[in-house]
Amino acid sequence: MRYWPGRCLRIWLLLIFFSSFTVYAQEYSYARYDVKDGLAGSVVYHGVEDQEGFLWFATETGVSRFDGTHFRNFTKADGLPDNEIIKLFVDSKGRVWMMPFRNSICYYWKGKIYNQENDSLLKRIPVADNIRDIVEDRQGSLLFMDLMALYVVSPDQQVTITKKIDGAVFGFSNAGLVASGHFAAFAEMQNVGYYSLAFDAKLKLISKEKLAIPPMMSQCNFLSPDLTTYRNGDRLLFIHQSGQRAVALPPDFTNLSVIRDSLCAINTSNGTYYYDVINNKVFRHALKGMNVNNVFQDKEGNNWFLTAGTGIYRVGSFEFINYTFSKNNKDHLPVFSVNKIDSLVYVGSEKSSLFAIDPKTQSKRFHYEIKGSVDIKITSILRYSPKRIFLGTNQGVIDLRQPDRHRSSSINVKSMHIDGNELLISLQTGVLRATADLVFSDLVGYTRSTCSFVQNKTCYYGTLKGLYALDSTGKNTWLGEKEPLFRSRIACIEGAPDGTLWIGTHGDGLIGYKDGKVRWSIRQQDGLTSDICRNVFIAGNEVWLGTDRGLNRIQCNNKSYTITTFSAADGLMSDIINAIHVEGSQVYVGTPAGLTCFDAGKITLNSSCKMRVTGIQASGQVWAADTAGFSLPPTSNSIRFDYVGISYRSAGDITYRYRLLGLSDDWQTTRETFLNYLALPSGVYELQLMATNKFGVASDMIRIPFQVEKLLWEKTWFRIAALIFAWILIWIFVNARIKRVRRQNDEKLQISNRMTELEQMALKAQMNPHFIFNSLNSVQQYVIDKDLLGANKFITEFSRLIRLTLDISSRTKINIYEEISYLATYLELEKTKFEDKFSYTVTVAPDIDPFDWFIPPMILQPYVENSIRHGVRYRHDKGGHIRVSFKLDQYYLICMVEDNGVGREKAGQYKSDIPIEYQSKGMTLTAKRIEMLNKNSLIPVLIEIEDLEINNIPAGTRVTLRFPLDNASSSN
């Protein structure tokens, strides 16, 4: 008897739960694209993915190319033979072949459609009926098949046509490849039977197999080289390399599609069934109620369903299961709260409705309608004990044991938590505590509370003005006073097992608060879908955050975290998240459109991102998308680039980074899919583009080099010509000025040189008589002292010396050889006159060529004369010696005259004793000559006279003359 009350309660609840039924639906999550989104037509026959990553769709009103963001449509105006395209095919060269409903063929390649009117290859294919299949073999040969003929185009563009195989006429239905790599076709020979044919690229028959069971020829398919199927009665036969399978044919069957390998889609007018050929299992029914023409899977893993009248549907993952709820089979009810209790998932909605779903069977177990009001909104579902469930609503708290009793019906519950044995309730007038019997007491009053949570005996509650903390002593503290982040409107609070309080704000993202400090501040710029938080749920070390733009899974690890986002593009019913519940890896998300359930451990959000340029417009013309290295005239320097990042799972949520080198090196960010540059200056540019999808996957960089041609005055040749012309003008002016200055200087220099020359001539005119006078005295003395024969010989030598003197005295400079010859002649005369009282030597340094170095004439003779007459003459023996030498140093030609006579001091004494004989002007005149030479030379001629001594006894005199190399060399 003690179990009777509990049994009565359960029976009573079941009676109430089943007293009212509702319309309920469960389906996968689809993204739909139709004419309003840019699709060419709602009836879509076929679809393919090309090598660039674009998706192509054949419709009854044209062909659509889709990049995940935009549709680009092609019609007869763009070159299609007919607007109704039945089938598409992409070959290994990247051409997209289109098979119209009429008897023709065309393809798209590099921005242009080629048909039988503008393409020489297609003109050689006389299509007799509409093309039904296109197949490419491993060597690149293409097979085109219509009802009555086969056409093969070889890689070298040779066309082979046949209407007969092995001499017989067939009607062809489907074509493909067999395992050997050869072409194959299903064909019917009239009144004979049905055959499977295999032939090579020359259309030579390889095998012919008659089918034992007559199939429906329009439903035979070579799905892949390893998989062939055909319909036989109410069965579909699959011939696979692993064996033959058969599956019952749905009554509304339309056709088959290959998803991948051995996975097929059985398309019907009531959706699509997925069939695993290997395991011979039909395991999924998708898009129920829709007439499906074709299904395919792109490289990112999305499944695309092409329908007959409702456009295209995309499923990113079949792990997302959506539930919708309705009371009248018309209006879908929103979900405001969700909680899994035992084996059921409870879903709170509006219009006084509570639902329960069994996750194992994915079916609704019951629906409970709260009586007494039709405006009740269930915002919280809380399990108080194994047998107690409380509902927080906009009209009070409801205990499901007494569902018709509303306690405090005037309150509007914002959130509910369990604090020990009590309920902590946030509402528009503050925070309440409630006992298990729903006896209420004020905890915080006179303020609008949005949420609350108790941790370590401190009640944290959020308001429109920020976060407050009420401790056990009753002290109420506004945390926004010290922390600016807590001044924002607080939307939700939950505590984690590690003591972190996770606080969602209405504009400043998510905050992690622990030990009185903000440990985490996570915002949209860090990866959240939005900074406007709506609810938060803690599951172990994971934080699940709902925002107005999607769901966020935050996995924290010490000081780092990773964020995974989920949105309607991934499978949620809406991006506005009203409620979250997580148990294990199973996630339940309540949205305004219904409930989404998925296993987070099975969700793969791997994606790709491809950057593609879709168009370039410049100079009033459209350039091919792969154009690079082009030039723009300077008068047409505006350009537009159209581009797109292809990531279908991102559903257009893509960010682009770009920069135009040559204009700026800084990266810019945009979400637009075009760039306009107006009036670019001339120069060389390179546009660099990158795309990043919603999952953070970046594309490869695209580079587009181009240039804007220079204006005439900016061109290099013009600038060089102008520079040369300017230099010529400057040169003419400067040269004229230089010539004028030089002419003036030359005139001044000529006058100066003439005056110097006249002075030199005057000095030489004075010196020559002096020398002759001294020489005649020598002859006179010689005649007195010697016989007439000796005098005659002396006079002969003297006359030679006079001729040399007359020859060199008229010249400005003579070479060293000539100077040595002159001095040697003079010294020989003096040596004879003084009866060999002295000897002499003349030396020239090895690095001196006597013919290449020059000095003024007769410049050394006066010093040699002084060495004889005032030096060695007064020696008492015949040991006198005069040495003349020539050598070079770094700056000068050095000429030395050295004797070992009595020295200048004693010579002066002799001079004072015989004043008349020593009235010589040679040294004075030579000094004046050197002075005149130095006036016209930057580097002067130097004279140095040294008295030689041995043990402080005069031992002769040395005269050194230094001539600047610039004046003494042969080049001058």
Phi, psi and omega in degrees: 000340185288344179269354187298317180300319180294319180295320179297321180298315182296317179296319181296319180295318180296322178297319179292315184298322183267007182285342182220130181251156181225160175283133187219139181221145177231129185206164175286169182266122183241146166253129187251141176232129182221192184302323180296339178268355179115356179297143184296325181200157182281336176270111185244121185271318191206159178210149177216164173247127182272180185292338180275350182100357176285148174258137181242135182234129177266123181235177180283350182233029177131183179248137178245134171252130186240136179245010182097344180234314183235152168258134171246119186257146179235135179227192178300329179296337179264357178121358177293138176294331181206148182287334181271109181251128187269322189211158181229156178207138178248123180266179186290344178273356180093004178283139177258109182273140182236130183250100182287170177288334179271173184282083181195177181209149177204168176211157177252133178205124176052052171086004184221146176263128179252130180232189184285357177262333184240009181230124184294327179293312183293335177296337182270006178248096183280081184296125182266339181213174179293138180292131184257331182211148170230131182227144177238133179270182186292338181271356179095007176282142182250133175253125174250133184232126167245190186295326189248351186209161174241139180230129178240128176250118182282167179301334178265023172069022174274137184251129176242131184233139174211146174245000180228144174241120181057036177081000183249149178267131181236160167253120188264143181241315182217150180228159179186202177240149173257175186301331180286349181095359180276161175291153178214158179204145168273134183215155178240127173261120188303131178065011180243307182156190184249140187226153168249116186252146173230137184207163183269187183290347175265009181064028175273128185296133178251318178210151178219113184242122179278133182280129183289324181254116181299117181270173168275108192300330182288350182238035171257141184215136163268089186292327175199170178302337181255001185221120178234142181218152172205159182267136176226101181068235181260021179233153170251123179261130179246117178259106183243160179298338179272355179139181181257136177234159176223142180224143179296138184274127176299147183295336183253030182298140176241310180193181179243149173228144176267124177274304175193146176043251183255021179255123182240159174245123176266106186270137181223178174278003176233045178096196184233138175253131177271132185234124176268108185295317183300312183267000178051055187222129169269118191234000182205137175241111185247153175055053181300140178085356181254144177274108187260128178268325186199151176224137172212165182240132179275177185290343178274351178100004177284144176258130183245126180249121182254122191248168180260072175129345181238019174082219186238142175237138178241137173240117178283323179207136178278001178285340179276118178248127182251140177239134174243152185228141181206149177260339186235014180064017179232296186272129176278136181269142176283162177248124181252341181208153180207141178203138177262119181236119186058238185261002184245149174256118180268134184236121179262135183227197177259186182056037175061031187249134173233133182240159175223137183234140174266110183297332182292316182264355183053041181229154178282132180269316179200167174226132181242130178249119181289129182273159176104337180201148178256000185253015183283131177245122183270107184261344180215142174232117188231130176267113182275320179209173181307334183240009182238124176234127178250141176248128173265127185228178176280002177229040174104189181255136183241131173264121184295348173289330178230069189297340183270358179257121178257115178273129181054060184295349181277350183267152179246105187285125176265320177203158177223138174223158175264127176237095184069242179259008184241165174260138175252116189238128174259137181211182188289346182247010178140208180236132180245156166249145179221141176280176178297338178267012178061044170265121191261148173216142182287134172256311174228126182241172174061030174210147181279117181256134180262332182193165180202158179199140180255130178217127180052046177065012176248130179265116175262127180224142182262146179226181176290340181261359179133201186255137178239156177230125178247112184273181186291342179272357181092005179283126182254122185237132173273111184289344178289349180293323180258334182240111183301332181297334183270014175266351180279164175296131182264130183257326185200154179218136171214149179256140180262159181300334181275008178092359179280133176262117182263122188238120177265130182255166180259063178142343181241021174077204185254138182237132173255119187240123182212138178053038176077011181227152174279112181268329182225142169220105187245125185232181181300323179293343177267354178129353177293152177291335180195159174271353179268102182272149180239323179199159182220145179222136180256127177228094183067236179264015180250142176246123177255122185240127175260136179231186177277000181228022176133181183255142182235131175251115186247118179250110184265142179214104184054249184258004181239166179206158174236145182239128172244130183250150177227139181217183178299332178293336180270336180147352176292153180285336179203158177276347178274117185259118179264330185204149179223139169217132181233130174225111187069234177260359182273130184240134178240125186234121177265133181225171177297342182263350181144204184245134175244131177240140175202157177265109185297334180287343182256355182279122174252115181257025175296134182214170177234164178218120180244131179264127181225138172269126184257348179181150176227126179239124180200153176056032178074014180222161180260127180263155176298148185297333181264016180290138177209153177075022181274166181238141176250139175293152185295338180272351177232068190253026173255139186216146178233134177246128172252135185208171178201147171262123184265111174206097189292330178289339179280343177052045177087355180276078186229139178250140183243140173243139183209160169203150179247096179297138187105337175246319178200143177266358183274139178281139176243158181237140178208162173248000176284157181251029174206157176227135177242126174242118183257133173053057176292136174291159181297147181156180179257130185232159170216116176275127178245129185230139174219149177238145176231123183277182186293343180265005179085008179278125182261147178275171170291155180280136174258134179241130178234097177278142175199173179216152171257120184298152184278151170293165185306314184282355176262349183287148186297316183296325179291318180294322178295316179298316179296321179294318178297316179298317178296319179295322178298314178299315179296318181296317179299315180295311182295318181298318177298318179295318180296317179299320179295315179295317179298319180299317178295316180294320179298320179297315178296319181293319178299317178298315181296315180295323179295318179295318179296319180297318178297320179294319178297316179297321178296318180294319179292326177297327177283325185284320184300311176303322179300315179296316180298320179300314179296322180293319178296323175299322178295321179294317180300315180294325180292321181294321180295318186274343187231180179276173184289330179296316178295322180295320180298319179295319180297319181296323179300315179293324181294322179295324176297318179298321180295319179297318177298321181296316180295327182289311186276339183290342179273355183256153181285318180220152173230158180279169185297324180301316180293322179295319179295318179300317180296313182294323180296319178297316179296315182296324179297319178298313181294323180296320178294317183297322182265022172053049177055039180284347180216165173237170180212158174221146175236123182237144178233129181300147183300332183274012180245125170268114187301338182274348185254000182236139190231147175219163177299144182292145174060024182282335182263341186302318180299325181287325176294320179298317179297323179297326181282307191282331183242011181235275186288343181300325187265011173285151182268006177225183177260029182266012179293146181214135177242129181239124176249128183223155179228132178207172182238145163237199188293332187237342190227155162266120189254124178243125181238138172240117188229136177228167178244040182283202187277353179092164187289327183293313181287326177298325177295324178295319178295324181295322179290333180283328181233074188293324186293317184294333185256022173282076184258139178253000185300312182294319180295316180295320178297319178298319178294321177300314180296320178299318178293322177298321183290340180294329184253021183228137177290323179252121186283159170279130184253141177237133179225126179245128182237140172267123181270139180225148172231116183056045178064018177248128181307134183228021176127190183222146177232126177247125181241124176247131181243116179257130179303140183299324182298328181271339188263343184284162183293334182294342179249000000 
